[in-house]
Amino acid sequence: MRFSKLLRPFTFVLDLFVLNFSLQLANFLVINYFSSEAEISHFILLINLTWISIASITRSYEIKRPLNFAQNINRFLTAVTYHLVMVLGIIYFFKLYEVSRILMITTYFMFILFIVAERSVIFFTLDYIRKKGYNLKHILIIGDVDVSDRVKNTFKKYPEYGYNFVKVISTETFEAMNSKTLFEQITKAEVREVFICYKTMNQLLLSELVRFGSENGIKMKLVPDLSLNNNFANIVNYKDFPVIELSESIELSLKVKLFKRSFDIVFSLLVMIAGLPLFLILTIITKLSSKGPIFYMQERLGRNERPFKIYKFRSMYIDAESCGPRLSSDNDPRITKWGRIIRKSRLDELPQFWNVFKGEMSIVGPRPERQFFVEQLLECSPNYKKLLRLKPGLTSLGQINYGYAESVNQMRDRVRYDLIYLKNINFGSEIAIILQTIKVMTQLKGK
């Protein structure tokens, strides 16, 4: 535990170093934008002082238990947003000097990228050493045996939480004690947290425990007699009583939605600009390989079942669906020779970055389907309705693990993967899906 006290200052200093490294690298990449050493020195001072202030207020450097990568990155992104607004506000309000937009965009983009990498290393390291039995936090459990056992079994199943059970005080033992004796037991155990596992709890005693914890630096955590299974909980406070709000999927906060949309815009723009030569090559080959248009447009259902036109490089002969909607297969005669190559490498999907830029799709999300197949999917897999609440994606967990479906039954199987994504939406999982998609493309494993 003694090393845990060093984690916060270490992360704080490391974040500050990464910010300065990102700024210096961005300044180098845009060919030394600032006209004098004094100007860059003033800007560096402003960047550092504002970050120290914002980080201290938002506590973006804190890494709490249990380890939650998405929550930590969300808190960091909030701090970055406040920092950017504050820096630009000071510069333009006091008219200090002109700052290159490219410099600012490059600095913050690299700052976010490096921090995600930094946090990944820290989280991986903490996860590893806690599983090995180090960096443990001592805790005490009070209350009902059934609820206490559930807490103990959960923490034993997930050792990366880093908890060590020092003492358990059962209901019978607890009820035979007075508050003074109970406080002495907690103090003697030398714990950092107390889990109160009670089906019913005396309000006065609960208040005394909370006050005792505040006075002695011990966190008091109330564990309800509630098993959520695969549901998600959110605490909503109404004046003097808390309410647990349950949901089958994670509700994305406004800042996460804004970040996801910003990421979609920036990523799609970078791909379309940097990949322009590749787009031109694919356009020429598609045109020369067979008769017909270069691009293929098809109506799909988007978020909340709103129809939109999806774009692809044409991989089939014209009039491939003259007899009605049909799913493709590995040896489908409707697919051209060139079409088989770009479908294997997923290059036929590249025009969908335009759909992403327009806001009809996201980089990561469940694949959009046609109304004809959606109706059949809902009959055999009612849970598919949950995926229709999300913005469809260019790639998905189902797409990289299953590929193109040849039947409605295969589409149903693919839905299972996307439902897993639905319950684990976070920045880390999206980056992982993007990296796996690139791997599928380079290995020509697309189906």
PyMOL commands that set and color helices and strands:
alter all, ss='L'
color gray80, all
select helices_A, chain A and resi 4-29+37-58+69-93+101-131+145-157+159-161+171-175+179-189+203-216+254-274+276-289+303-305+337-344+347-349+352-358+371-380+384-387+397-402+408-422+427-442
alter helices_A, ss='H'
color red, helices_A
select strands_A, chain A and resi 137-143+163-170+193-197+219-223+232-238+241-247+295-301+307-313+362-364+393-395
alter strands_A, ss='S'
color yellow, strands_A
deselect
rebuild
show_as cartoon
